[in-house]
Amino acid sequence: MTKHFDVIVVGAGPAGSLAALKLARAGLEVALIERGKHPGAKNMFGGLLHNTPVLNEALPSFRERAPLERHVFKKTLAFMTPKSSVSLAFETEDFGESPGNGYTVFRPAFDNWLASEAVSEGALLLCDCTAEDLLYKDGQVNGVAIKGRPGELRGNIVIAADGVLSFLAQKAGLRRNHRPEDMGLGIKLLLGLPKETIDERFNLSREEGADISFVGTTEGLPGGGFLYTNYDSISIGLVLHLHSLKASGKTPYEILDKFQHHPQIRRLIKGAVPLEYSAHLIPEGGIRAMPPIYTDGMMVVGDAAGLCYTNGINLEGINLAMTSGALAAETAIQAIGAKDYSARMLATYKDRLKDSFVLKDMTTFGKATDMMRVGRLYQTYPEIVCNILEKIYRVEGIPRSKIMKLGRQEALDRVKLKDLIADGIKIGRGLL
Amino acid sequence: MITDLLPQLTQFQVDDQPHIILNKEICQSCEHRACISSCPANCYSFDEATKRMDVVYETCLECGTCYVVCDKEAVDWNYPRGGYGVCYRLT
């Protein structure tokens, strides 16, 4: 059986479903294919759905309709040593104002909901379908073959929203083998805890949520820890630079175990019940690791296109993904109107991305990946910061130094001046 | 360790066809076997006595870590057939 669609979207994650929704709304015949039992069944992330204008525009009432956990109005960055921590906490009531700066969500619920919105606009959702190969016609991508099933799906344009590993981008010749240098491994444990306990421990009320990022909880490996509050559960986990993890010979779950047993974390999660454990890769290579994102008959969106960035303070992917999905849909609508599915036509997708915050932010923080690989950031520097604060606060009848002198001493005791300067330059280029 | 609880915590629809196939001869001579330590689901093990690498695909979280850390192309890794494999409920 062969059915011909205008567009086939592979992967019902946030990028794919938002693309399908926009295409269906424009009156096009869209197939949205998903390898899970339902959309979101294969998906995980740390936990924060960032405010995304294309989502707000497409579904203005999403706040009332989407399965959201808590709106995050409190952001904390914590530097940790095995016994101490220094935190910088920011909170504002404004983050709760509509449309909200960010919400914790569960991906199996959120992705399922977003796909159902695409279905109500007329997209055909096919679950239990793993796209195994691309089909071609006259040298242009023109459909996909489904693993273990006879028949094929044909369409003028394929949008590959098939996630970080994107076998479709590989089959199209757009990317080579993945490199552990460009990947982060995310692991997460979901812990059940009564809502009242969470509200009390994190000083929250109603549906307010907190988000804490940790530096120094990865046993010196580039990466960090995270904690998000959901309605009546807590997501706790780590992101580890895959190449460094591989070289260290350490296991991710043992690092997570130690993180959970840190005295300050233990207090926050005391009495919690493990509910689910999950893992996923993150395309962390930044703009330099991005593959070409279009070819004849095909566009690549979201994680599959490597659209994700971190600069140590911001970690964004889902908003970039949905924006790329919306822009690919716009491009497809135009291409189908012109009956031109060539790479030249689809190149306007890249132009749209360049004009949006997606590639602008990825360019702005293009050098942050160098900073993120500064090994001392993950153990030595948190220790220095904690030591300085400890010396400032500890009272024991010993004459004090002024803060600058104390800082210089602590830093130079641990790191050579030339390394300090080199790290400072990398951090400066990445962030300042 | 949390991975001991994995089959109770996370749902799997196990396929009778494995989605990971190892070239065990390559694994035998591999000097790092980083897949064993890097896999977040602890699916890999190496038996020193028989010099045999083994993978339990049944509790694979489908992250692709083993596939990316293997630099010897010993891991033939594909997504499971539609509907099979890990099935997250919450997370």
Chai-1 contact restraints between the chains, C-beta under 6 A:
chainA,res_idxA,chainB,res_idxB,connection_type,confidence,min_distance_angstrom,max_distance_angstrom,comment,restraint_id
A,R35,B,Y79,contact,1.0,0.0,6.0,A-B,restraint_1
A,R35,B,G82,contact,1.0,0.0,6.0,A-B,restraint_2
A,K37,B,G83,contact,1.0,0.0,6.0,A-B,restraint_3
A,K37,B,C87,contact,1.0,0.0,6.0,A-B,restraint_4
A,A41,B,C87,contact,1.0,0.0,6.0,A-B,restraint_5
A,A41,B,Y88,contact,1.0,0.0,6.0,A-B,restraint_6
A,M44,B,T91,contact,1.0,0.0,6.0,A-B,restraint_7
A,F106,B,L90,contact,1.0,0.0,6.0,A-B,restraint_8
A,P108,B,Y88,contact,1.0,0.0,6.0,A-B,restraint_9
A,P108,B,R89,contact,1.0,0.0,6.0,A-B,restraint_10
A,D128,B,G82,contact,1.0,0.0,6.0,A-B,restraint_11
A,D128,B,G83,contact,1.0,0.0,6.0,A-B,restraint_12
A,C129,B,G82,contact,1.0,0.0,6.0,A-B,restraint_13
A,T130,B,Y79,contact,1.0,0.0,6.0,A-B,restraint_14
A,T130,B,R81,contact,1.0,0.0,6.0,A-B,restraint_15
A,T130,B,G82,contact,1.0,0.0,6.0,A-B,restraint_16
A,K147,B,R81,contact,1.0,0.0,6.0,A-B,restraint_17
A,G148,B,R81,contact,1.0,0.0,6.0,A-B,restraint_18
A,L165,B,G64,contact,1.0,0.0,6.0,A-B,restraint_19
A,H178,B,V68,contact,1.0,0.0,6.0,A-B,restraint_20
A,P180,B,V68,contact,1.0,0.0,6.0,A-B,restraint_21
A,P180,B,V69,contact,1.0,0.0,6.0,A-B,restraint_22
A,M183,B,V68,contact,1.0,0.0,6.0,A-B,restraint_23
A,L185,B,T65,contact,1.0,0.0,6.0,A-B,restraint_24
A,I187,B,P40,contact,1.0,0.0,6.0,A-B,restraint_25
A,L190,B,L90,contact,1.0,0.0,6.0,A-B,restraint_26
A,L190,B,T91,contact,1.0,0.0,6.0,A-B,restraint_27
A,L245,B,S38,contact,1.0,0.0,6.0,A-B,restraint_28
A,K246,B,A34,contact,1.0,0.0,6.0,A-B,restraint_29
A,K246,B,S38,contact,1.0,0.0,6.0,A-B,restraint_30
A,K246,B,V69,contact,1.0,0.0,6.0,A-B,restraint_31
A,G249,B,S37,contact,1.0,0.0,6.0,A-B,restraint_32
A,T251,B,S37,contact,1.0,0.0,6.0,A-B,restraint_33
A,P252,B,P40,contact,1.0,0.0,6.0,A-B,restraint_34
A,Y253,B,M1,contact,1.0,0.0,6.0,A-B,restraint_35
A,Y253,B,I2,contact,1.0,0.0,6.0,A-B,restraint_36
A,Y253,B,T3,contact,1.0,0.0,6.0,A-B,restraint_37
A,P274,B,L9,contact,1.0,0.0,6.0,A-B,restraint_38
A,E276,B,L9,contact,1.0,0.0,6.0,A-B,restraint_39
A,E276,B,T10,contact,1.0,0.0,6.0,A-B,restraint_40
A,E276,B,L90,contact,1.0,0.0,6.0,A-B,restraint_41
A,E276,B,T91,contact,1.0,0.0,6.0,A-B,restraint_42
A,Y277,B,I2,contact,1.0,0.0,6.0,A-B,restraint_43
A,Y277,B,L6,contact,1.0,0.0,6.0,A-B,restraint_44
A,Y277,B,L9,contact,1.0,0.0,6.0,A-B,restraint_45
A,Y277,B,T10,contact,1.0,0.0,6.0,A-B,restraint_46
A,S278,B,Y88,contact,1.0,0.0,6.0,A-B,restraint_47
A,S278,B,T91,contact,1.0,0.0,6.0,A-B,restraint_48
A,A279,B,P40,contact,1.0,0.0,6.0,A-B,restraint_49
A,A279,B,L61,contact,1.0,0.0,6.0,A-B,restraint_50
A,A279,B,C63,contact,1.0,0.0,6.0,A-B,restraint_51
A,H280,B,C63,contact,1.0,0.0,6.0,A-B,restraint_52
A,L281,B,C63,contact,1.0,0.0,6.0,A-B,restraint_53
A,L281,B,G64,contact,1.0,0.0,6.0,A-B,restraint_54
